[in-house]
């Protein structure tokens, strides 16, 4: 397509999952691509550190087995998803309550029968559980276009209009949504909150086997050799060229910015930068695992800094050496002083077990972990700024892994349209799901 004077048809700055998703669709259409990443490896925020046999995520996004983008993105055919136990554990007033799998009417009434003789949980009794299951069942069958057409308000305000008792809302839906959105105040648009609940109702919460970095590792490894170049620092860029510290000037016909919002605005002044939700993830190892199995544990009382936690070695055994325990916990918002001591005290209450002998393996704080999506939020912000200049990332769609992947797909389609190239015929396949 080009003379040899050009370096590539398309230069992509940033090797996060949005840029790698776009690269796959462009290369499958026969377009030459060069992905430039300043860091030592591809992945962006989807980073997993290795320490003494443990695999420790810098951020621990909760995925869902029902996510179509994970099935449709080329390069992720080998991705294995490890599911949490159905439902969740909710901690309230000093006790743990297993909600059961309340997705759909059958699951709701099954949970109601199981809870009939149990102490009244914070989210309500059997009838309240059945109502919740019926509401989630209706949401699961609601088309996404209808959800996006609903009146928009904050997620917190919308929870009071669901026709559910306040104990159900505050005891389950609020802590669940906070975990799914990484938004403790639930200022997120109610439309995206409904989409997140719809995904929960349609599938199972899960994580990638081996850590969050598995996604970008699979995407990068399945691109043509030499496509991704790490350790390359871009100093300036325009539609026809990119200037780098290491390799000088590289020519191109189109430029795609696939970095985070802040880095994109540095290269493209005037690009809007959203506010962010900070996230801190802590990893501990313990002499013995708490008796929660592979459940996601939520704090309904918001009695400490931890929003949700799990024995990650039970969910995904590949993340810890054989016989070792890995507990991963997420703090939303500004982390407290004396982080480890405060978190371990909270975990002792949540798991009802002493944590004095737990060892902190790592703690990672990202002040710009999740772009905020307050109402009104446009989930399809333009990826084409002008012919030859494009931008993608979760800050252009929804602040999630699927949003980043879909944004990359939209950008690739816009580039191919402007280049007059027909998209390739590659299609995703169903993912194997581990029990």
VEXPA-760423 format. One record per residue (C-alpha): residue number from 1; x, y, z. Coordinates in nm, 3 decimals, always signed. Example, Ala and Ser with C-alpha at 12.3 -4.5 7.8 and 13.67 -1.06 7.14 Angstrom:
<node 1,<+1.230,-0.450,+0.780>>
<node 2,<+1.367,-0.106,+0.714>>
! end
This chain:
<node 1,<+0.000,+0.000,+0.000>>
<node 2,<+0.289,+0.234,+0.070>>
<node 3,<+0.621,+0.330,-0.070>>
<node 4,<+0.924,+0.209,+0.122>>
<node 5,<+0.973,+0.561,+0.261>>
<node 6,<+0.696,+0.496,+0.512>>
<node 7,<+0.756,+0.305,+0.831>>
<node 8,<+0.404,+0.164,+0.860>>
<node 9,<+0.052,+0.230,+0.741>>
<node 10,<-0.059,+0.290,+1.101>>
<node 11,<+0.146,+0.375,+1.409>>
<node 12,<-0.026,+0.298,+1.737>>
<node 13,<+0.109,+0.469,+2.049>>
<node 14,<+0.040,+0.254,+2.352>>
<node 15,<+0.034,-0.125,+2.386>>
<node 16,<-0.256,-0.156,+2.627>>
<node 17,<-0.544,-0.383,+2.539>>
<node 18,<-0.720,-0.108,+2.339>>
<node 19,<-0.420,-0.053,+2.110>>
<node 20,<-0.351,-0.426,+2.078>>
<node 21,<-0.715,-0.494,+1.994>>
<node 22,<-0.698,-0.234,+1.717>>
<node 23,<-0.368,-0.376,+1.592>>
<node 24,<-0.521,-0.722,+1.550>>
<node 25,<-0.808,-0.596,+1.337>>
<node 26,<-0.579,-0.378,+1.126>>
<node 27,<-0.319,-0.647,+1.057>>
<node 28,<-0.591,-0.900,+0.973>>
<node 29,<-0.703,-0.658,+0.699>>
<node 30,<-0.352,-0.644,+0.554>>
<node 31,<-0.254,-0.306,+0.698>>
<node 32,<+0.102,-0.274,+0.828>>
<node 33,<+0.110,-0.165,+1.193>>
<node 34,<+0.376,-0.060,+1.442>>
<node 35,<+0.276,-0.048,+1.809>>
<node 36,<+0.507,+0.170,+2.023>>
<node 37,<+0.509,+0.119,+2.399>>
<node 38,<+0.719,+0.325,+2.641>>
<node 39,<+0.712,+0.060,+2.913>>
<node 40,<+0.919,-0.258,+2.923>>
<node 41,<+0.623,-0.477,+2.829>>
<node 42,<+0.281,-0.457,+2.670>>
<node 43,<-0.027,-0.428,+2.885>>
<node 44,<-0.059,-0.076,+3.025>>
<node 45,<-0.259,-0.097,+3.348>>
<node 46,<-0.320,-0.470,+3.293>>
<node 47,<+0.006,-0.559,+3.468>>
<node 48,<+0.089,-0.866,+3.676>>
<node 49,<+0.406,-0.878,+3.884>>
<node 50,<+0.578,-1.207,+3.971>>
<node 51,<+0.717,-1.255,+4.322>>
<node 52,<+0.843,-1.588,+4.459>>
<node 53,<+0.594,-1.783,+4.251>>
<node 54,<+0.301,-1.548,+4.319>>
<node 55,<+0.133,-1.359,+4.034>>
<node 56,<+0.014,-1.023,+4.168>>
<node 57,<-0.211,-0.791,+3.969>>
<node 58,<-0.145,-0.418,+3.993>>
<node 59,<-0.518,-0.372,+3.936>>
<node 60,<-0.769,-0.650,+3.977>>
<node 61,<-1.059,-0.580,+3.738>>
<node 62,<-1.358,-0.811,+3.775>>
<node 63,<-1.454,-0.964,+3.442>>
<node 64,<-1.768,-1.153,+3.345>>
<node 65,<-1.808,-1.476,+3.151>>
<node 66,<-2.097,-1.320,+2.956>>
<node 67,<-1.877,-1.046,+2.805>>
<node 68,<-1.906,-1.074,+2.424>>
<node 69,<-1.593,-0.864,+2.360>>
<node 70,<-1.374,-1.128,+2.528>>
<node 71,<-1.512,-1.386,+2.284>>
<node 72,<-1.497,-1.164,+1.975>>
<node 73,<-1.150,-1.011,+2.007>>
<node 74,<-0.894,-1.189,+1.785>>
<node 75,<-0.595,-1.313,+1.979>>
<node 76,<-0.789,-1.411,+2.293>>
<node 77,<-0.887,-1.758,+2.174>>
<node 78,<-0.657,-1.917,+2.433>>
<node 79,<-0.784,-1.711,+2.727>>
<node 80,<-0.906,-1.918,+3.022>>
<node 81,<-1.141,-1.755,+3.272>>
<node 82,<-1.148,-1.858,+3.637>>
<node 83,<-1.489,-1.800,+3.796>>
<node 84,<-1.571,-1.696,+4.149>>
<node 85,<-1.820,-1.907,+4.342>>
<node 86,<-2.181,-1.826,+4.241>>
<node 87,<-2.331,-1.527,+4.415>>
<node 88,<-2.117,-1.359,+4.679>>
<node 89,<-2.043,-1.341,+5.049>>
<node 90,<-2.171,-1.025,+5.215>>
<node 91,<-2.027,-0.912,+5.549>>
<node 92,<-2.263,-0.713,+5.767>>
<node 93,<-2.289,-0.653,+6.141>>
<node 94,<-2.008,-0.892,+6.220>>
<node 95,<-2.137,-1.187,+6.017>>
<node 96,<-2.094,-1.333,+5.670>>
<node 97,<-2.403,-1.411,+5.462>>
<node 98,<-2.390,-1.613,+5.142>>
<node 99,<-2.629,-1.458,+4.894>>
<node 100,<-2.642,-1.760,+4.669>>
<node 101,<-2.679,-1.735,+4.294>>
<node 102,<-2.972,-1.494,+4.263>>
<node 103,<-2.947,-1.459,+3.884>>
<node 104,<-3.280,-1.542,+3.725>>
<node 105,<-3.604,-1.665,+3.878>>
<node 106,<-3.485,-2.026,+3.928>>
<node 107,<-3.172,-1.911,+4.112>>
<node 108,<-3.372,-1.665,+4.320>>
<node 109,<-3.624,-1.916,+4.446>>
<node 110,<-3.351,-2.174,+4.506>>
<node 111,<-3.172,-1.917,+4.721>>
<node 112,<-3.501,-1.836,+4.896>>
<node 113,<-3.555,-2.201,+4.992>>
<node 114,<-3.197,-2.228,+5.120>>
<node 115,<-3.241,-1.916,+5.334>>
<node 116,<-3.584,-2.001,+5.470>>
<node 117,<-3.447,-2.135,+5.800>>
<node 118,<-3.131,-1.921,+5.810>>
<node 119,<-3.079,-1.597,+6.006>>
<node 120,<-3.219,-1.296,+5.825>>
<node 121,<-2.937,-1.163,+5.603>>
<node 122,<-2.873,-0.790,+5.560>>
<node 123,<-3.019,-0.797,+5.209>>
<node 124,<-3.355,-0.928,+5.329>>
<node 125,<-3.534,-1.259,+5.374>>
<node 126,<-3.638,-1.524,+5.120>>
<node 127,<-3.906,-1.310,+4.956>>
<node 128,<-3.664,-1.020,+4.915>>
<node 129,<-3.410,-1.259,+4.762>>
<node 130,<-3.675,-1.377,+4.516>>
<node 131,<-3.763,-1.020,+4.422>>
<node 132,<-3.398,-0.941,+4.364>>
<node 133,<-3.357,-1.248,+4.145>>
<node 134,<-3.664,-1.157,+3.942>>
<node 135,<-3.535,-0.801,+3.894>>
<node 136,<-3.196,-0.927,+3.776>>
<node 137,<-3.367,-1.179,+3.547>>
<node 138,<-3.563,-0.898,+3.379>>
<node 139,<-3.245,-0.692,+3.345>>
<node 140,<-3.060,-0.986,+3.190>>
<node 141,<-3.310,-1.000,+2.902>>
<node 142,<-3.328,-0.623,+2.847>>
<node 143,<-3.153,-0.514,+2.524>>
<node 144,<-2.856,-0.286,+2.586>>
<node 145,<-3.003,-0.025,+2.348>>
<node 146,<-3.307,+0.006,+2.572>>
<node 147,<-3.087,+0.051,+2.879>>
<node 148,<-2.887,+0.325,+2.705>>
<node 149,<-3.214,+0.504,+2.622>>
<node 150,<-3.326,+0.523,+2.985>>
<node 151,<-3.327,+0.854,+3.174>>
<node 152,<-2.982,+0.915,+3.315>>
<node 153,<-2.895,+0.989,+3.678>>
<node 154,<-2.635,+0.872,+3.925>>
<node 155,<-2.616,+0.501,+3.999>>
<node 156,<-2.684,+0.571,+4.367>>
<node 157,<-3.003,+0.766,+4.291>>
<node 158,<-3.126,+0.497,+4.051>>
<node 159,<-3.095,+0.224,+4.314>>
<node 160,<-3.382,+0.376,+4.512>>
<node 161,<-3.618,+0.343,+4.213>>
<node 162,<-3.591,-0.031,+4.160>>
<node 163,<-3.886,-0.129,+4.376>>
<node 164,<-3.662,-0.324,+4.612>>
<node 165,<-3.637,-0.284,+4.991>>
<node 166,<-3.361,-0.057,+5.115>>
<node 167,<-3.202,-0.350,+5.300>>
<node 168,<-3.164,-0.534,+4.969>>
<node 169,<-3.022,-0.224,+4.799>>
<node 170,<-2.777,-0.136,+5.076>>
<node 171,<-2.700,-0.494,+5.178>>
<node 172,<-2.615,-0.628,+4.833>>
<node 173,<-2.665,-0.407,+4.526>>
<node 174,<-2.469,-0.108,+4.655>>
<node 175,<-2.153,-0.300,+4.758>>
<node 176,<-2.176,-0.514,+4.443>>
<node 177,<-2.199,-0.210,+4.213>>
<node 178,<-1.915,-0.037,+4.399>>
<node 179,<-1.698,-0.342,+4.326>>
<node 180,<-1.803,-0.366,+3.960>>
<node 181,<-1.759,+0.008,+3.892>>
<node 182,<-1.466,+0.081,+4.128>>
<node 183,<-1.681,+0.371,+4.243>>
<node 184,<-1.751,+0.383,+4.619>>
<node 185,<-1.981,+0.685,+4.592>>
<node 186,<-2.176,+0.543,+4.295>>
<node 187,<-2.161,+0.872,+4.106>>
<node 188,<-2.138,+0.670,+3.783>>
<node 189,<-2.409,+0.707,+3.520>>
<node 190,<-2.709,+0.488,+3.599>>
<node 191,<-2.705,+0.361,+3.240>>
<node 192,<-2.363,+0.207,+3.273>>
<node 193,<-2.447,+0.080,+3.622>>
<node 194,<-2.744,-0.103,+3.468>>
<node 195,<-2.517,-0.247,+3.198>>
<node 196,<-2.279,-0.371,+3.469>>
<node 197,<-2.566,-0.534,+3.660>>
<node 198,<-2.696,-0.681,+3.333>>
<node 199,<-2.359,-0.847,+3.277>>
<node 200,<-2.362,-0.982,+3.632>>
<node 201,<-2.711,-1.123,+3.576>>
<node 202,<-2.611,-1.293,+3.251>>
<node 203,<-2.284,-1.457,+3.356>>
<node 204,<-2.035,-1.526,+3.634>>
<node 205,<-1.775,-1.295,+3.782>>
<node 206,<-1.429,-1.416,+3.684>>
<node 207,<-1.062,-1.330,+3.640>>
<node 208,<-0.811,-1.434,+3.372>>
<node 209,<-0.611,-1.742,+3.459>>
<node 210,<-0.256,-1.638,+3.543>>
<node 211,<-0.334,-1.274,+3.615>>
<node 212,<-0.464,-0.965,+3.438>>
<node 213,<-0.149,-0.946,+3.222>>
<node 214,<-0.259,-1.264,+3.045>>
<node 215,<-0.490,-1.059,+2.820>>
<node 216,<-0.227,-0.825,+2.673>>
<node 217,<+0.030,-1.107,+2.666>>
<node 218,<-0.200,-1.318,+2.447>>
<node 219,<-0.286,-1.022,+2.223>>
<node 220,<+0.078,-0.918,+2.176>>
<node 221,<+0.207,-1.272,+2.119>>
<node 222,<-0.045,-1.343,+1.842>>
<node 223,<+0.042,-1.031,+1.638>>
<node 224,<+0.296,-1.058,+1.353>>
<node 225,<+0.656,-1.063,+1.487>>
<node 226,<+0.800,-0.716,+1.532>>
<node 227,<+0.463,-0.541,+1.548>>
<node 228,<+0.498,-0.442,+1.914>>
<node 229,<+0.810,-0.245,+2.012>>
<node 230,<+0.860,-0.177,+2.382>>
<node 231,<+1.090,+0.077,+2.547>>
<node 232,<+1.010,+0.338,+2.282>>
<node 233,<+0.939,+0.689,+2.414>>
<node 234,<+0.737,+0.916,+2.184>>
<node 235,<+0.819,+1.286,+2.214>>
<node 236,<+0.588,+1.427,+1.946>>
<node 237,<+0.340,+1.297,+1.694>>
<node 238,<+0.121,+1.405,+1.406>>
<node 239,<-0.075,+1.234,+1.131>>
<node 240,<+0.224,+1.152,+0.911>>
<node 241,<+0.508,+1.100,+1.155>>
<node 242,<+0.604,+1.007,+1.508>>
<node 243,<+0.921,+1.126,+1.677>>
<node 244,<+1.087,+0.903,+1.932>>
<node 245,<+1.386,+0.930,+2.163>>
<node 246,<+1.530,+0.594,+2.055>>
<node 247,<+1.464,+0.575,+1.680>>
<node 248,<+1.419,+0.928,+1.557>>
<node 249,<+1.128,+0.995,+1.322>>
<node 250,<+0.897,+0.719,+1.198>>
<node 251,<+0.662,+0.778,+0.906>>
<node 252,<+0.300,+0.664,+0.882>>
<node 253,<-0.028,+0.733,+0.706>>
<node 254,<-0.246,+0.723,+1.017>>
<node 255,<-0.183,+0.770,+1.388>>
<node 256,<-0.379,+0.603,+1.669>>
<node 257,<-0.331,+0.721,+2.027>>
<node 258,<-0.407,+0.424,+2.251>>
<node 259,<-0.258,+0.551,+2.576>>
<node 260,<-0.436,+0.656,+2.893>>
<node 261,<-0.630,+0.981,+2.881>>
<node 262,<-0.357,+1.189,+3.046>>
<node 263,<-0.077,+1.069,+2.819>>
<node 264,<-0.298,+1.116,+2.512>>
<node 265,<-0.369,+1.477,+2.612>>
<node 266,<+0.005,+1.546,+2.645>>
<node 267,<+0.056,+1.443,+2.283>>
<node 268,<-0.270,+1.598,+2.169>>
<node 269,<-0.335,+1.922,+2.363>>
<node 270,<-0.704,+1.998,+2.396>>
<node 271,<-0.814,+1.638,+2.438>>
<node 272,<-1.052,+1.618,+2.732>>
<node 273,<-0.917,+1.437,+3.037>>
<node 274,<-1.181,+1.287,+3.267>>
<node 275,<-1.160,+1.262,+3.644>>
<node 276,<-1.060,+0.923,+3.784>>
<node 277,<-1.145,+0.675,+4.057>>
<node 278,<-0.830,+0.577,+4.251>>
<node 279,<-0.782,+0.208,+4.327>>
<node 280,<-0.536,+0.033,+4.558>>
<node 281,<-0.482,-0.344,+4.543>>
<node 282,<-0.309,-0.533,+4.825>>
<node 283,<-0.188,-0.892,+4.817>>
<node 284,<-0.130,-1.092,+5.135>>
<node 285,<-0.025,-1.448,+5.202>>
<node 286,<-0.143,-1.635,+5.511>>
<node 287,<-0.039,-1.960,+5.683>>
<node 288,<-0.385,-2.103,+5.612>>
<node 289,<-0.663,-1.985,+5.378>>
<node 290,<-0.976,-1.831,+5.531>>
<node 291,<-1.276,-2.067,+5.496>>
<node 292,<-1.448,-1.867,+5.223>>
<node 293,<-1.345,-2.078,+4.926>>
<node 294,<-1.358,-1.903,+4.590>>
<node 295,<-1.625,-1.650,+4.694>>
<node 296,<-1.605,-1.275,+4.642>>
<node 297,<-1.645,-1.111,+4.984>>
<node 298,<-1.819,-0.771,+4.993>>
<node 299,<-1.841,-0.530,+5.287>>
<node 300,<-2.201,-0.409,+5.306>>
<node 301,<-2.135,-0.193,+5.614>>
<node 302,<-1.845,+0.002,+5.457>>
<node 303,<-1.679,-0.034,+5.798>>
<node 304,<-1.323,-0.012,+5.669>>
<node 305,<-1.113,+0.062,+5.363>>
<node 306,<-1.159,-0.275,+5.186>>
<node 307,<-1.447,-0.278,+4.935>>
<node 308,<-1.404,-0.640,+4.829>>
<node 309,<-1.159,-0.923,+4.882>>
<node 310,<-1.111,-1.288,+4.786>>
<node 311,<-0.884,-1.584,+4.844>>
<node 312,<-0.745,-1.553,+4.494>>
<node 313,<-0.547,-1.877,+4.516>>
<node 314,<-0.883,-2.058,+4.549>>
<node 315,<-1.029,-1.875,+4.249>>
<node 316,<-0.718,-1.919,+4.032>>
<node 317,<-0.461,-2.165,+4.173>>
<node 318,<-0.203,-2.055,+3.913>>
<node 319,<-0.156,-1.726,+4.099>>
<node 320,<+0.018,-1.884,+4.400>>
<node 321,<+0.277,-2.159,+4.451>>
<node 322,<+0.132,-2.498,+4.539>>
<node 323,<+0.030,-2.506,+4.904>>
<node 324,<+0.049,-2.126,+4.946>>
<node 325,<-0.241,-1.886,+5.000>>
<node 326,<-0.298,-1.556,+4.819>>
<node 327,<-0.557,-1.308,+4.945>>
<node 328,<-0.618,-1.009,+4.715>>
<node 329,<-0.809,-0.705,+4.844>>
<node 330,<-0.924,-0.382,+4.680>>
<node 331,<-0.942,-0.039,+4.841>>
<node 332,<-1.145,+0.221,+4.653>>
<node 333,<-1.077,+0.593,+4.680>>
<node 334,<-0.797,+0.754,+4.873>>
<node 335,<-0.606,+0.489,+5.072>>
<node 336,<-0.584,+0.540,+5.449>>
<node 337,<-0.265,+0.613,+5.645>>
<node 338,<-0.078,+0.305,+5.770>>
<node 339,<-0.234,+0.116,+5.482>>
<node 340,<-0.126,-0.240,+5.563>>
<node 341,<-0.212,-0.220,+5.932>>
<node 342,<-0.553,-0.066,+5.864>>
<node 343,<-0.636,-0.312,+5.588>>
<node 344,<-0.529,-0.617,+5.788>>
<node 345,<-0.748,-0.503,+6.078>>
<node 346,<-1.043,-0.474,+5.841>>
<node 347,<-0.967,-0.811,+5.681>>
<node 348,<-0.960,-0.971,+6.026>>
<node 349,<-1.319,-0.855,+6.075>>
<node 350,<-1.432,-0.950,+5.725>>
<node 351,<-1.285,-1.301,+5.735>>
<node 352,<-1.346,-1.349,+6.111>>
<node 353,<-0.989,-1.468,+6.158>>
<node 354,<-0.670,-1.315,+6.303>>
<node 355,<-0.443,-1.153,+6.044>>
<node 356,<-0.142,-1.066,+6.261>>
<node 357,<+0.067,-1.334,+6.090>>
<node 358,<-0.039,-1.240,+5.737>>
<node 359,<+0.245,-1.114,+5.518>>
<node 360,<+0.203,-0.825,+5.278>>
<node 361,<+0.344,-0.929,+4.940>>
<node 362,<+0.267,-0.612,+4.745>>
<node 363,<+0.047,-0.303,+4.740>>
<node 364,<-0.016,-0.102,+4.426>>
<node 365,<-0.195,+0.234,+4.419>>
<node 366,<-0.312,+0.393,+4.095>>
<node 367,<-0.468,+0.740,+4.130>>
<node 368,<-0.593,+0.719,+3.769>>
<node 369,<-0.706,+0.357,+3.771>>
<node 370,<-1.059,+0.399,+3.633>>
<node 371,<-1.188,+0.696,+3.431>>
<node 372,<-1.501,+0.834,+3.596>>
<node 373,<-1.832,+0.810,+3.409>>
<node 374,<-2.066,+1.061,+3.577>>
<node 375,<-2.403,+1.138,+3.423>>
<node 376,<-2.437,+1.237,+3.150>>
<node 377,<-2.187,+0.991,+3.004>>
<node 378,<-2.139,+0.922,+2.634>>
<node 379,<-2.029,+0.557,+2.605>>
<node 380,<-1.934,+0.603,+2.240>>
<node 381,<-1.715,+0.912,+2.232>>
<node 382,<-1.562,+0.973,+1.886>>
<node 383,<-1.249,+0.772,+1.810>>
<node 384,<-1.191,+0.955,+1.481>>
<node 385,<-1.072,+1.310,+1.546>>
<node 386,<-1.001,+1.373,+1.178>>
<node 387,<-0.886,+1.169,+0.880>>
<node 388,<-0.557,+1.010,+0.981>>
<node 389,<-0.582,+1.087,+1.356>>
<node 390,<-0.763,+0.858,+1.598>>
<node 391,<-0.778,+0.789,+1.972>>
<node 392,<-0.904,+0.490,+2.167>>
<node 393,<-0.911,+0.354,+2.520>>
<node 394,<-1.153,+0.296,+2.804>>
<node 395,<-1.183,+0.674,+2.840>>
<node 396,<-1.356,+0.684,+2.498>>
<node 397,<-1.615,+0.414,+2.574>>
<node 398,<-1.685,+0.257,+2.912>>
<node 399,<-1.429,+0.236,+3.191>>
<node 400,<-1.379,-0.138,+3.175>>
<node 401,<-1.181,-0.410,+3.002>>
<node 402,<-1.463,-0.470,+2.751>>
<node 403,<-1.486,-0.095,+2.693>>
<node 404,<-1.115,-0.075,+2.609>>
<node 405,<-1.135,-0.372,+2.372>>
<node 406,<-1.444,-0.233,+2.200>>
<node 407,<-1.287,+0.111,+2.169>>
<node 408,<-0.991,-0.046,+1.989>>
<node 409,<-1.228,-0.224,+1.756>>
<node 410,<-1.414,+0.100,+1.677>>
<node 411,<-1.089,+0.282,+1.607>>
<node 412,<-0.966,+0.008,+1.373>>
<node 413,<-1.294,+0.016,+1.181>>
<node 414,<-1.270,+0.394,+1.142>>
<node 415,<-0.911,+0.369,+1.017>>
<node 416,<-0.996,+0.098,+0.766>>
<node 417,<-1.289,+0.302,+0.638>>
<node 418,<-1.068,+0.606,+0.581>>
<node 419,<-0.800,+0.394,+0.414>>
<node 420,<-1.059,+0.231,+0.192>>
<node 421,<-0.966,-0.116,+0.313>>
<node 422,<-1.220,-0.392,+0.372>>
<node 423,<-1.196,-0.544,+0.723>>
<node 424,<-1.049,-0.893,+0.753>>
<node 425,<-1.262,-1.197,+0.809>>
<node 426,<-1.107,-1.304,+1.139>>
<node 427,<-1.360,-1.386,+1.407>>
<node 428,<-1.333,-1.478,+1.771>>
<node 429,<-1.424,-1.815,+1.918>>
<node 430,<-1.582,-1.920,+2.244>>
<node 431,<-1.349,-1.912,+2.542>>
<node 432,<-1.279,-2.219,+2.750>>
<node 433,<-1.403,-2.155,+3.103>>
<node 434,<-1.232,-2.323,+3.395>>
<node 435,<-1.444,-2.445,+3.681>>
! end
